Amino acid sequence: MTEHLTIVRHPLVQHKLSIMREKHTSTASFRQLLREISQLLAYEITRELPMTTRTIDTPMEPMEAPVLAGKKLALISILRAGNGLLDGVLELIPSARVGFVGLYRDEETLQPVQYYFKVPDSLEDRLVIAVDPMLATGNSSAAAVDLLKQAGATDIRFLCLLAAPEGVERMREAHPDVPIVTAALDERLNEKGYIVPGLGDAGDRMFGTK
Ligand code: URA
C-alpha cells in the first residue's frame, strides 16, 4: 500500500459505523456490526496482496488462474478490543496465523507496559496485520508495532475502525512504513483520551462491560 492513511468510505461501512456509534445500539448488534465491518475493512487492507497464477482444470479446459502469491499472513490482535475486529477478519482469511499483544498503561509514567505477547513464528516472512478498533493517542498502537518489529516483522499494516488525528500523527512519526486502514477519521481526542464523536469505549461496547 502506498498511502499512509486509507479511509474506507464505502456506503455499507459508513452506514454500519453510524449504527455502531449510536449509544442505544445493543451489545449484540454492536458485535455483529463490528464483525461485518471488519470483513469489509479486511477486503480493503488486502487489496494489493501479491498475486501469481496456477494452472487449474476447469470442466472446460486448463487455464492459468490467478491465486494469492502465498505470502503468509499473521493477524495480531491488540487486546482486548482487537479481538472484536479479529473475528471478522479471520472469517475472510481463515488460514491466517493469529497472535496477541497485551498492553496496559502505567498510571504513573502513562507509558504502555506489555503484559502478554504471543505471536506466530517467522514474522519476518509474513504480512502482519495488527488490529485494534480505536486508534486514539496512538501510544499503545505504536508500542505494539515496536514489539512486532522487535519480533522480526518488516511488513506491517494497521487496521482500525476509528482513528483520531493525534493517533494517526503519532503512528506517522513512529512508524511511517506502516499503512493504516480505517473506517473514519474523527475530529479529536477529549481530555480523557477518548475519540470524539467516537463511539465510547469499544471494549465495553463489544463485551457488555462498563
Ligand atoms: N479506546 C476506546 O475504546 N475508545 C476511545 O474513544 C479511545 C480509546
py3Dmol code that shows the C-alpha trace and the ligand (Angstrom):
import py3Dmol

protein = """\
ATOM      1  CA  MET A   1       0.000   0.000   0.000  1.00  0.00           C
ATOM      2  CA  THR A   2       1.328   3.430  -0.833  1.00  0.00           C
ATOM      3  CA  GLU A   3      -0.955   5.661   1.283  1.00  0.00           C
ATOM      4  CA  HIS A   4      -0.154   6.043   4.980  1.00  0.00           C
ATOM      5  CA  LEU A   5      -3.844   6.509   5.811  1.00  0.00           C
ATOM      6  CA  THR A   6      -6.749   4.970   3.890  1.00  0.00           C
ATOM      7  CA  ILE A   7     -10.300   5.850   4.904  1.00  0.00           C
ATOM      8  CA  VAL A   8     -12.811   3.310   3.632  1.00  0.00           C
ATOM      9  CA  ARG A   9     -15.770   5.438   2.554  1.00  0.00           C
ATOM     10  CA  HIS A  10     -17.881   2.600   1.181  1.00  0.00           C
ATOM     11  CA  PRO A  11     -21.582   3.265   1.933  1.00  0.00           C
ATOM     12  CA  LEU A  12     -22.046  -0.074   3.728  1.00  0.00           C
ATOM     13  CA  VAL A  13     -19.098   0.646   6.024  1.00  0.00           C
ATOM     14  CA  GLN A  14     -20.301   4.157   6.786  1.00  0.00           C
ATOM     15  CA  HIS A  15     -23.900   3.068   7.419  1.00  0.00           C
ATOM     16  CA  LYS A  16     -22.894   0.265   9.761  1.00  0.00           C
ATOM     17  CA  LEU A  17     -20.472   2.546  11.590  1.00  0.00           C
ATOM     18  CA  SER A  18     -23.196   5.133  12.199  1.00  0.00           C
ATOM     19  CA  ILE A  19     -25.383   2.482  13.853  1.00  0.00           C
ATOM     20  CA  MET A  20     -22.428   1.375  15.996  1.00  0.00           C
ATOM     21  CA  ARG A  21     -21.835   4.931  17.143  1.00  0.00           C
ATOM     22  CA  GLU A  22     -25.391   5.335  18.464  1.00  0.00           C
ATOM     23  CA  LYS A  23     -25.390   4.992  22.215  1.00  0.00           C
ATOM     24  CA  HIS A  24     -28.569   2.863  22.335  1.00  0.00           C
ATOM     25  CA  THR A  25     -27.225   0.191  19.976  1.00  0.00           C
ATOM     26  CA  SER A  26     -27.202  -3.113  21.874  1.00  0.00           C
ATOM     27  CA  THR A  27     -24.087  -5.123  22.630  1.00  0.00           C
ATOM     28  CA  ALA A  28     -25.293  -7.896  20.319  1.00  0.00           C
ATOM     29  CA  SER A  29     -25.859  -5.503  17.408  1.00  0.00           C
ATOM     30  CA  PHE A  30     -22.565  -3.716  18.059  1.00  0.00           C
ATOM     31  CA  ARG A  31     -20.685  -7.007  17.931  1.00  0.00           C
ATOM     32  CA  GLN A  32     -22.466  -8.190  14.788  1.00  0.00           C
ATOM     33  CA  LEU A  33     -21.850  -4.870  13.001  1.00  0.00           C
ATOM     34  CA  LEU A  34     -18.197  -4.903  14.027  1.00  0.00           C
ATOM     35  CA  ARG A  35     -17.846  -8.375  12.558  1.00  0.00           C
ATOM     36  CA  GLU A  36     -19.438  -7.230   9.292  1.00  0.00           C
ATOM     37  CA  ILE A  37     -17.378  -4.034   9.041  1.00  0.00           C
ATOM     38  CA  SER A  38     -14.160  -5.856   9.833  1.00  0.00           C
ATOM     39  CA  GLN A  39     -14.697  -8.062   6.793  1.00  0.00           C
ATOM     40  CA  LEU A  40     -15.194  -5.024   4.581  1.00  0.00           C
ATOM     41  CA  LEU A  41     -12.075  -3.367   6.031  1.00  0.00           C
ATOM     42  CA  ALA A  42     -10.102  -6.590   5.590  1.00  0.00           C
ATOM     43  CA  TYR A  43     -11.149  -6.604   1.930  1.00  0.00           C
ATOM     44  CA  GLU A  44      -9.580  -3.148   1.610  1.00  0.00           C
ATOM     45  CA  ILE A  45      -6.380  -3.849   3.547  1.00  0.00           C
ATOM     46  CA  THR A  46      -5.666  -6.969   1.455  1.00  0.00           C
ATOM     47  CA  ARG A  47      -6.472  -5.266  -1.858  1.00  0.00           C
ATOM     48  CA  GLU A  48      -2.872  -5.218  -3.067  1.00  0.00           C
ATOM     49  CA  LEU A  49      -1.732  -8.645  -1.911  1.00  0.00           C
ATOM     50  CA  PRO A  50       0.745 -10.095  -4.417  1.00  0.00           C
ATOM     51  CA  MET A  51      -0.750 -12.483  -6.929  1.00  0.00           C
ATOM     52  CA  THR A  52       0.587 -15.242  -9.098  1.00  0.00           C
ATOM     53  CA  THR A  53      -1.071 -17.801 -11.358  1.00  0.00           C
ATOM     54  CA  ARG A  54      -1.562 -21.530 -11.129  1.00  0.00           C
ATOM     55  CA  THR A  55      -2.615 -23.965 -13.830  1.00  0.00           C
ATOM     56  CA  ILE A  56      -6.016 -25.415 -12.997  1.00  0.00           C
ATOM     57  CA  ASP A  57      -8.502 -27.550 -14.901  1.00  0.00           C
ATOM     58  CA  THR A  58     -11.974 -26.125 -15.284  1.00  0.00           C
ATOM     59  CA  PRO A  59     -14.635 -28.559 -16.563  1.00  0.00           C
ATOM     60  CA  MET A  60     -13.979 -26.993 -19.986  1.00  0.00           C
ATOM     61  CA  GLU A  61     -10.200 -26.734 -20.298  1.00  0.00           C
ATOM     62  CA  PRO A  62      -6.981 -25.907 -18.403  1.00  0.00           C
ATOM     63  CA  MET A  63      -6.343 -22.252 -17.551  1.00  0.00           C
ATOM     64  CA  GLU A  64      -3.776 -20.093 -15.809  1.00  0.00           C
ATOM     65  CA  ALA A  65      -5.828 -18.927 -12.840  1.00  0.00           C
ATOM     66  CA  PRO A  66      -4.950 -16.011 -10.536  1.00  0.00           C
ATOM     67  CA  VAL A  67      -4.177 -17.013  -6.941  1.00  0.00           C
ATOM     68  CA  LEU A  68      -2.551 -15.319  -3.960  1.00  0.00           C
ATOM     69  CA  ALA A  69       1.235 -15.421  -4.260  1.00  0.00           C
ATOM     70  CA  GLY A  70       1.443 -17.185  -0.954  1.00  0.00           C
ATOM     71  CA  LYS A  71       2.946 -14.609   1.373  1.00  0.00           C
ATOM     72  CA  LYS A  72       1.727 -15.889   4.693  1.00  0.00           C
ATOM     73  CA  LEU A  73      -0.443 -13.705   6.854  1.00  0.00           C
ATOM     74  CA  ALA A  74      -0.364 -13.054  10.569  1.00  0.00           C
ATOM     75  CA  LEU A  75      -3.226 -11.247  12.273  1.00  0.00           C
ATOM     76  CA  ILE A  76      -2.257  -9.632  15.550  1.00  0.00           C
ATOM     77  CA  SER A  77      -4.999  -8.609  17.950  1.00  0.00           C
ATOM     78  CA  ILE A  78      -4.149  -5.820  20.346  1.00  0.00           C
ATOM     79  CA  LEU A  79      -6.013  -6.854  23.474  1.00  0.00           C
ATOM     80  CA  ARG A  80      -8.689  -6.712  24.360  1.00  0.00           C
ATOM     81  CA  ALA A  81     -10.757  -4.733  21.850  1.00  0.00           C
ATOM     82  CA  GLY A  82      -8.708  -6.052  18.930  1.00  0.00           C
ATOM     83  CA  ASN A  83     -10.497  -9.377  19.356  1.00  0.00           C
ATOM     84  CA  GLY A  84     -13.708  -7.801  18.076  1.00  0.00           C
ATOM     85  CA  LEU A  85     -12.056  -6.956  14.758  1.00  0.00           C
ATOM     86  CA  LEU A  86     -10.116 -10.206  14.641  1.00  0.00           C
ATOM     87  CA  ASP A  87     -13.167 -12.478  14.359  1.00  0.00           C
ATOM     88  CA  GLY A  88     -14.464 -10.900  11.171  1.00  0.00           C
ATOM     89  CA  VAL A  89     -11.055 -10.704   9.510  1.00  0.00           C
ATOM     90  CA  LEU A  90     -10.440 -14.381  10.320  1.00  0.00           C
ATOM     91  CA  GLU A  91     -13.692 -15.340   8.627  1.00  0.00           C
ATOM     92  CA  LEU A  92     -12.369 -13.787   5.443  1.00  0.00           C
ATOM     93  CA  ILE A  93      -8.817 -15.152   5.819  1.00  0.00           C
ATOM     94  CA  PRO A  94      -9.297 -18.401   7.760  1.00  0.00           C
ATOM     95  CA  SER A  95      -5.780 -19.694   7.126  1.00  0.00           C
ATOM     96  CA  ALA A  96      -4.055 -16.701   8.742  1.00  0.00           C
ATOM     97  CA  ARG A  97      -1.962 -17.291  11.848  1.00  0.00           C
ATOM     98  CA  VAL A  98      -3.013 -15.286  14.902  1.00  0.00           C
ATOM     99  CA  GLY A  99      -1.083 -13.501  17.627  1.00  0.00           C
ATOM    100  CA  PHE A 100      -1.964 -11.356  20.632  1.00  0.00           C
ATOM    101  CA  VAL A 101      -0.325  -8.335  22.193  1.00  0.00           C
ATOM    102  CA  GLY A 102      -1.499  -7.143  25.615  1.00  0.00           C
ATOM    103  CA  LEU A 103      -0.532  -3.700  26.868  1.00  0.00           C
ATOM    104  CA  TYR A 104      -1.717  -1.632  29.806  1.00  0.00           C
ATOM    105  CA  ARG A 105      -0.992   1.960  30.657  1.00  0.00           C
ATOM    106  CA  ASP A 106       1.222   2.591  33.680  1.00  0.00           C
ATOM    107  CA  GLU A 107      -0.685   5.193  35.685  1.00  0.00           C
ATOM    108  CA  GLU A 108       2.500   6.946  36.819  1.00  0.00           C
ATOM    109  CA  THR A 109       4.558   7.038  33.650  1.00  0.00           C
ATOM    110  CA  LEU A 110       1.492   6.885  31.342  1.00  0.00           C
ATOM    111  CA  GLN A 111       3.585   4.630  29.131  1.00  0.00           C
ATOM    112  CA  PRO A 112       2.285   1.335  27.707  1.00  0.00           C
ATOM    113  CA  VAL A 113       3.578  -1.755  29.524  1.00  0.00           C
ATOM    114  CA  GLN A 114       3.490  -5.216  27.963  1.00  0.00           C
ATOM    115  CA  TYR A 115       1.654  -7.948  29.904  1.00  0.00           C
ATOM    116  CA  TYR A 116       1.153 -10.506  27.129  1.00  0.00           C
ATOM    117  CA  PHE A 117       2.932 -11.263  23.871  1.00  0.00           C
ATOM    118  CA  LYS A 118       2.373 -14.387  21.815  1.00  0.00           C
ATOM    119  CA  VAL A 119       2.854 -14.224  18.059  1.00  0.00           C
ATOM    120  CA  PRO A 120       3.325 -16.744  15.203  1.00  0.00           C
ATOM    121  CA  ASP A 121       6.865 -17.742  14.223  1.00  0.00           C
ATOM    122  CA  SER A 122       8.704 -16.357  11.164  1.00  0.00           C
ATOM    123  CA  LEU A 123       7.058 -12.939  11.398  1.00  0.00           C
ATOM    124  CA  GLU A 124       9.756 -11.670   9.031  1.00  0.00           C
ATOM    125  CA  ASP A 125       8.242 -13.786   6.216  1.00  0.00           C
ATOM    126  CA  ARG A 126       4.663 -12.715   6.831  1.00  0.00           C
ATOM    127  CA  LEU A 127       2.381  -9.849   6.044  1.00  0.00           C
ATOM    128  CA  VAL A 128       1.389  -8.753   9.537  1.00  0.00           C
ATOM    129  CA  ILE A 129      -1.978  -7.069  10.072  1.00  0.00           C
ATOM    130  CA  ALA A 130      -2.334  -5.567  13.545  1.00  0.00           C
ATOM    131  CA  VAL A 131      -5.943  -4.935  14.558  1.00  0.00           C
ATOM    132  CA  ASP A 132      -7.316  -2.565  17.179  1.00  0.00           C
ATOM    133  CA  PRO A 133     -10.658  -0.796  16.711  1.00  0.00           C
ATOM    134  CA  MET A 134      -9.660   2.566  18.196  1.00  0.00           C
ATOM    135  CA  LEU A 135      -6.523   4.491  17.177  1.00  0.00           C
ATOM    136  CA  ALA A 136      -6.753   7.169  19.867  1.00  0.00           C
ATOM    137  CA  THR A 137      -3.483   8.612  21.282  1.00  0.00           C
ATOM    138  CA  GLY A 138      -1.582   6.053  19.222  1.00  0.00           C
ATOM    139  CA  ASN A 139       0.722   5.280  22.168  1.00  0.00           C
ATOM    140  CA  SER A 140      -0.295   1.662  22.606  1.00  0.00           C
ATOM    141  CA  SER A 141      -0.560   1.095  18.847  1.00  0.00           C
ATOM    142  CA  ALA A 142       2.946   2.477  18.306  1.00  0.00           C
ATOM    143  CA  ALA A 143       4.244   0.354  21.195  1.00  0.00           C
ATOM    144  CA  ALA A 144       2.555  -2.774  19.809  1.00  0.00           C
ATOM    145  CA  VAL A 145       4.142  -2.163  16.405  1.00  0.00           C
ATOM    146  CA  ASP A 146       7.522  -1.652  18.131  1.00  0.00           C
ATOM    147  CA  LEU A 147       7.141  -5.102  19.708  1.00  0.00           C
ATOM    148  CA  LEU A 148       6.164  -6.680  16.384  1.00  0.00           C
ATOM    149  CA  LYS A 149       9.217  -5.155  14.711  1.00  0.00           C
ATOM    150  CA  GLN A 150      11.437  -6.407  17.548  1.00  0.00           C
ATOM    151  CA  ALA A 151       9.961  -9.869  16.893  1.00  0.00           C
ATOM    152  CA  GLY A 152      11.073  -9.619  13.259  1.00  0.00           C
ATOM    153  CA  ALA A 153       8.084  -8.205  11.384  1.00  0.00           C
ATOM    154  CA  THR A 154       9.002  -5.943   8.477  1.00  0.00           C
ATOM    155  CA  ASP A 155       5.741  -5.751   6.504  1.00  0.00           C
ATOM    156  CA  ILE A 156       3.072  -4.467   8.884  1.00  0.00           C
ATOM    157  CA  ARG A 157      -0.340  -2.890   8.331  1.00  0.00           C
ATOM    158  CA  PHE A 158      -2.647  -1.445  10.948  1.00  0.00           C
ATOM    159  CA  LEU A 159      -6.404  -1.967  10.783  1.00  0.00           C
ATOM    160  CA  CYS A 160      -8.777   0.064  12.922  1.00  0.00           C
ATOM    161  CA  LEU A 161     -12.392   1.161  12.935  1.00  0.00           C
ATOM    162  CA  LEU A 162     -11.951   4.755  14.103  1.00  0.00           C
ATOM    163  CA  ALA A 163      -8.894   6.987  14.211  1.00  0.00           C
ATOM    164  CA  ALA A 164      -8.166  10.333  15.850  1.00  0.00           C
ATOM    165  CA  PRO A 165      -5.826  12.802  14.110  1.00  0.00           C
ATOM    166  CA  GLU A 166      -3.497  12.589  17.149  1.00  0.00           C
ATOM    167  CA  GLY A 167      -3.170   8.810  16.805  1.00  0.00           C
ATOM    168  CA  VAL A 168      -2.558   8.955  13.067  1.00  0.00           C
ATOM    169  CA  GLU A 169       0.156  11.566  13.620  1.00  0.00           C
ATOM    170  CA  ARG A 170       1.772   9.533  16.395  1.00  0.00           C
ATOM    171  CA  MET A 171       1.871   6.463  14.132  1.00  0.00           C
ATOM    172  CA  ARG A 172       3.156   8.503  11.188  1.00  0.00           C
ATOM    173  CA  GLU A 173       6.063   9.739  13.326  1.00  0.00           C
ATOM    174  CA  ALA A 174       6.879   6.394  14.947  1.00  0.00           C
ATOM    175  CA  HIS A 175       6.086   4.051  12.056  1.00  0.00           C
ATOM    176  CA  PRO A 176       5.849   5.838   8.699  1.00  0.00           C
ATOM    177  CA  ASP A 177       6.249   2.445   6.995  1.00  0.00           C
ATOM    178  CA  VAL A 178       3.001   1.071   8.483  1.00  0.00           C
ATOM    179  CA  PRO A 179      -0.093   1.876   6.405  1.00  0.00           C
ATOM    180  CA  ILE A 180      -3.309   2.448   8.359  1.00  0.00           C
ATOM    181  CA  VAL A 181      -6.773   1.475   7.130  1.00  0.00           C
ATOM    182  CA  THR A 182      -9.774   2.866   9.000  1.00  0.00           C
ATOM    183  CA  ALA A 183     -13.494   3.469   8.503  1.00  0.00           C
ATOM    184  CA  ALA A 184     -13.346   7.079   9.749  1.00  0.00           C
ATOM    185  CA  LEU A 185     -11.020   9.823  10.897  1.00  0.00           C
ATOM    186  CA  ASP A 186     -12.841  11.597  13.719  1.00  0.00           C
ATOM    187  CA  GLU A 187     -12.437  15.143  14.980  1.00  0.00           C
ATOM    188  CA  ARG A 188     -10.244  14.900  18.076  1.00  0.00           C
ATOM    189  CA  LEU A 189      -9.489  13.295  21.435  1.00  0.00           C
ATOM    190  CA  ASN A 190     -11.140  14.546  24.610  1.00  0.00           C
ATOM    191  CA  GLU A 191      -9.202  15.200  27.838  1.00  0.00           C
ATOM    192  CA  LYS A 192      -9.536  11.518  28.824  1.00  0.00           C
ATOM    193  CA  GLY A 193      -8.112  10.276  25.548  1.00  0.00           C
ATOM    194  CA  TYR A 194     -11.467   9.190  24.080  1.00  0.00           C
ATOM    195  CA  ILE A 195     -12.182   9.738  20.417  1.00  0.00           C
ATOM    196  CA  VAL A 196     -14.855  12.403  19.765  1.00  0.00           C
ATOM    197  CA  PRO A 197     -17.504  11.999  18.453  1.00  0.00           C
ATOM    198  CA  GLY A 198     -16.342   8.381  18.530  1.00  0.00           C
ATOM    199  CA  LEU A 199     -18.437   5.542  19.883  1.00  0.00           C
ATOM    200  CA  GLY A 200     -17.319   5.349  23.517  1.00  0.00           C
ATOM    201  CA  ASP A 201     -15.231   2.507  24.898  1.00  0.00           C
ATOM    202  CA  ALA A 202     -15.076  -0.092  22.141  1.00  0.00           C
ATOM    203  CA  GLY A 203     -14.152  -2.939  24.516  1.00  0.00           C
ATOM    204  CA  ASP A 204     -17.047  -2.158  26.859  1.00  0.00           C
ATOM    205  CA  ARG A 205     -19.475  -1.849  24.000  1.00  0.00           C
ATOM    206  CA  MET A 206     -18.495  -5.129  22.349  1.00  0.00           C
ATOM    207  CA  PHE A 207     -18.219  -7.174  25.550  1.00  0.00           C
ATOM    208  CA  GLY A 208     -21.031  -5.516  27.530  1.00  0.00           C
ATOM    209  CA  THR A 209     -18.753  -4.428  30.383  1.00  0.00           C
ATOM    210  CA  LYS A 210     -18.634  -0.994  32.000  1.00  0.00           C
TER     211      LYS A 210
END
"""
ligand_1 = """\
8
URA
N -10.430 3.414 23.271
C -11.765 3.308 23.146
O -12.333 2.237 23.344
N -12.475 4.394 22.817
C -11.905 5.585 22.569
O -12.610 6.538 22.241
C -10.499 5.672 22.694
C -9.777 4.571 23.048
"""
view = py3Dmol.view(width=600, height=400)
view.addModel(protein, "pdb")
view.setStyle({"model": 0}, {"cartoon": {"style": "trace"}})
view.addModel(ligand_1, "xyz")
view.setStyle({"model": 1}, {"stick": {}})
view.zoomTo()
view.show()
